[in-house]
Amino acid sequence: MKAFKNYVVRTNEENQVTHQVEEVTESFLGEGNTTIAVEYSSINYKDMLALQTKGGVIRSYPMIPGIDLAGTIISSEDPSLSPGDSVLITGYKLGTEHTGGFSEVPGVPSEWVVKLPKNLSAKDAMLYGTAGFTAALSIAALEKNGMKVEDQPEILVTGATGGVGSVATQI
């Protein structure tokens, strides 16, 4: 059975969180009908909490953190996803209750997978990360509901020093 490198978070006998790179087999990589060769992930606030004792985001140990990922489909039972497709996942239970983006090859549910636009690389997708994806979706929703930049020359973004807010102000 092939082994893969992963960043694994565990608890020890004293109930303290430990974390390190480990090689694990396919059975450890999470359930799902789609496998992805991860090329990039980003580090989010939630990922840092995952490394803390009593961080509150991991539901059971051991766990591979990483709340987002971008990479290439290896295999999928979903006919809309083909080997070689460039994809990303942000959120859901990734990295908290399900094998996350700090894995080489996670198995994931196909419903979580979003195909990358042709003009966006896996690296660029993770440079924006979950915060950028959320900011872009928020702005798209505002525009879909009638907001026009020319009608609103000044827009207040609350929480603009955080991840989503700071990216929203740049967009």
TAWO-V936276 format. One record per helix or strand of 3 or more residues. SS is the DSSP state (alpha for helix, beta for strand). FROM is the first residue (numbers start at 1). LEN is the number of residues. If there is no record, write none. Layout:
ss: <SS,SS>
from: <FROM,FROM>
len: <LEN,LEN>
This chain:
ss: <beta,beta,alpha,beta,alpha,beta,beta,alpha,alpha,alpha,alpha>
from: <3,17,26,34,45,68,86,110,122,149,163>
len: <9,9,3,7,6,9,5,3,23,3,8>
